[in-house]
Amino acid sequence: MRLLVVEDETKVARFIERGLREEGFHVETAADGETGLTKARSGQFDLIILDVMLPERDGFSVLRELRAAHVCTRVLMLTARDGVGDRVQGLDLGADDYLVKPFAFAELLARVRALLRRSSTEDAVLLHAADLQMDVRARRVTRGGRLVTLSAKEFGVLAHLLSRAGNVVTRTELAETVWEELPNTPSNVIEVTVYHLREKIDRGFSPALIQTVRGAGYLLQKP
């Protein structure tokens, strides 16, 4: 598990880093809001421990930018201020938990573990093939870093193809999964949906990912 600690108080940052490393976590640190935001935007971390009072950019601002950029990484906020208003503001901006300084490391560790357990079941499910990436929870698809806008049915077809990448998916399987309210969906409806999906995610990109397997169905290649 990779954790990012954004904390400008050197002693506190070292205390947290040392304790988490001893528990087997990979930990990176940042001493100001700008550096923390840059690292957090990479999406490489499973959890961010974020102080509120930071130089360059405060924790609330960092959190606001992360959520605006659709970074769904869990965030545990730290603050020396125990006012209800601060906690409410942080939670409204998208924080997942709040811990007031000073704190016992045992409590911090317990909160970290609880958030990571929640992450494994509730966080965004990421599906990908080559440079195509789908965030199922946020319903966000990108190819080559470019946002792709899909209809509900196109999204459903792509999600199923990605989840079965490398395997042939029959039209019947797509009808039952994506058009579950219409088990007898005409094959031409599925074909038209797949055609539009190809236009959006394959045209202008290499390699082309969605292939038709004659007489069988469709295959999303996994390079």
ZIRA-V628673 format. One line per field, one symbol per residue. ss: DSSP state (a for helix, b for strand, c for the rest). burial: + if it has 9 or more other C-alpha atoms within 8 Angstrom, else -. A space follows every 10 residues. Layout:
# ZIRA-V628673
ss = ???
burial = ???
This chain:
# ZIRA-V628673
ss = cbbbbbccca aaaaaaaaaa aacccbbbbb ccaaaaaaaa ccccccbbbb bcccccccaa aaaaaaaacc cccbbbbbbc cccaaaaaaa aaacccbbbb ccccaaaaaa aaaaaaaaaa aacccbbbbc cbbbbccccb bbbccbbbcc caaaaaaaaa aaaccccbbb aaaaaaaacc ccccccaaaa aaaaaaaaaa accccccccb bbbcccbbbb ccc
burial = -+++++++-- --+--++-++ +---++++++ +++++++--+ +---++++++ ++-++-++++ -++++++--- +-+++++++- -----++-++ +-++++++++ -------++- ++--++-++- --++--+++- ++++++---+ +++----+-+ --++++++++ ++-++--+++ +--+++-++- ----+----+ --++-+++-+ ++-------+ +-+--+++++ +--
